[in-house]
Amino acid sequence: MTTAPNSQFYIEEEHEENEKENSETEVDDTSSRQKKSGLVASEAWKYFTKDVNFKENKKATCNLCGAIYVCSAGSTSNLKKHIKKKHSEKEQYQELITNIFNKEQPWKYDNDVMKNNLYKWIINNQHSFTVVEEPEFIILIQSLCPTAELISADIVKRSIMDLYISNKDQIQELLMEIPGKISFTTDIWTSPYTKAFLAITAHYVDKNWKLQNLLIDFVQIFGQHTGENIKNTFVSALQNLSIHTKVLGITTDNASNNLTFINALSDWMKENDIFFDKNNHFRCFAHVINISVQNALNPLKSNLSQLRQLIIKIQHSSQRLEKLSANCRLYNIDDLKSIQDVPIRWNSTYDMIERALKLKEALTFTAASDKDLKDCIITDDNWNQLELIKGFLELFKKTTVMMSGSKYSTLSTTIPLYNELIIHTEEYLESEEPAISNDFLKKAVEDCNRKLLEYYNKTNNACLIATILDPRFKMSYYEQNEWENELINDVHNKFLDVYNNLYSSSKSQSSNPDDHKNSLSQRLFKRQRVNNEIDEFQLYNLLPESPPDTDPLEFWKINESQYPRLANMARDYLAISSTSVPSEQYFSAGKHLITDTRNRLAGKTVRVCMALKSWWQVLN
């Protein structure tokens, strides 16, 4: 059980890193370049957002494509060059809009337009409904338009409830018309004020072969979080949008109640004559990595305790933070803040170690020059151990980031990445280098490897199928990575079983199976039809693997007419999310909505606000 070399799989990441390095090259501004770009400095910021730490790192992110650039001494020449080169059409569009507004035209106030924009502003920025009754807000509106109609918080609430109903109809129509199946992620979040909500996200490939995802519900769940209760809430949410017959897969975390949820859902589907394969339950890959790495970190607690105590004592003292900053300048290293980890989140522990290694000299000098930090001084041996721990965890960090995306297909890389991580741990265990084979790290790696293998053996057939449908891998992935012939044949047969039974041309071309059964021509040409269907799969596998930076969905968009059955299959399986991160991402938004000053928000109101914000992003 092996995988392709790292270089094959991570070439896209390396390419992106090279682009990032190029984009972050500091470029001095000149008047000639400014004229050449056609943009003035202020216009460049229409397309870029400054990093939260802009004053420190001078970084800005392109709003159109996500590219990151560094501004040198206030220069925006590289930003303008990027817009001119990569987004010239959008620049022209912005100029057109600017020209429209610059023309002198008679202005006319439209109350309906104002109210609709007001509601969107309230929802998208999670403002309180009562903001419209605040004196300063009223003064602002009246200063813009003295004749503007003022509305109350109650009217805002009623109007937003009406908007929920009308937008729900649009979302329902959109989801009903998509050409394939829908997969979901779901997770439960309990607010700081003990209200529990079930977040449900839908994932699908639209008619233009773009991967889409949206929050379909953020509904309060009452009572115990049993599998049966989750099932009832989940089914009700899907029925609310009439999409309960379109379910392909569901991704959850590894909690035991999710197993009973899937079993209960499967029983309900059978009772209602709806096809659903309960094996298409996916354990969140990010959670698997978290469990595996936590297994590794447990034996390393003593190796991390010294660093953790030093960071805590520095973080809780403004004077020590100032000293650390001064020492960074003294040692000519980036003036970065130390990071205190949250032990239950292994990513934060990795970030703490990585940042500490960058600040090594400054941290050491800060501790040595403070009598109250003498007990926290990190020895050279301990620093070396931290380097080894970081080196081991780095691949897990990259994998987590890669698999947590929701804008690109992730399920097809689950099997390859599992194998990458397993091989990574095995290489550490087999290494004869004294530093790596040291007992302090070996026990950690063994525990991590054991947990990875446990969950790897629980991956389902859909992961294998998705890998085949990814033109970067196909069946050749299993062959090139020296899987045993018996396993390769098993994967091949599992793929054909789904391909022939659920994506057969006979089923897709007729609404009545009896018509085919009784058709003379169907019987006469049955052998030719079967051969043609086999040829479609064979021809696909005869193609060379696509380059690592290929977008699988773009491949199927181009080749849909040549491989129609495989394309239908890819549309469904490549939409499945390998993690439940999309659901969890809405928990942060929930925290901003349910605040100390809005802690009594009704569950229905929370549901409406959360859903509308997501729906508008899709509908607009």
Secondary structure, 3 states (H helix, E strand, C coil): CCCCCHHHHCHHHHHHHHHHHHHCCCCCCCHHHHHHHCCCHHHHCCCEEECCCHHHHCEEEECCCCCEEECCCCCCHHHHHHHHHHCHHHHHHHHHHHHHHHCCCCCCCCHHHHHHHHHHHHHHCCCCHHHHHCHHHHHHHHHHCCCCCCCCHHHHHHHHHHHHHHHHHHHHHHHHHCCCCEEEEEEEEECCCCCEEEEEEEEEECCCCCEEEEEEEEEECCCCCCHHHHHHHHHHHHHHCCCCCCEEEEEECCCHHHHHHHHHHHHHHHHCCCCCCCCCEEECHHHHHHHHHHHHHHHHHHHHHHHHHHHHHHHCCHHHHHHHHHHHHHCCCCCCCCCCCCCCCHHHHHHHHHHHHHCHHHHHHHHHCCHHHHHHCCCHHHHHHHHHHHHHHHHHHHHHHHHCCCCCCCHHHHHHHHHHHHHHHHHHHHCCCCCCCCHHHHHHHHHHHHHHHHHHCCCCHHHHHHHHHCCCCCCHHHHHCCCCHHHHHHHHHHHHHHHHHHCCHHHHHCCCHHHHHCCHHHHHCHHHHHHHHHHHHHHHHHCCCCCCCCCHHHHHHHHCCCCHHHHHHHHHHCCCCCCCHHHHHHHHHHHHHCCHHHCCCCHHHHHHHHHHHHHHHHHC
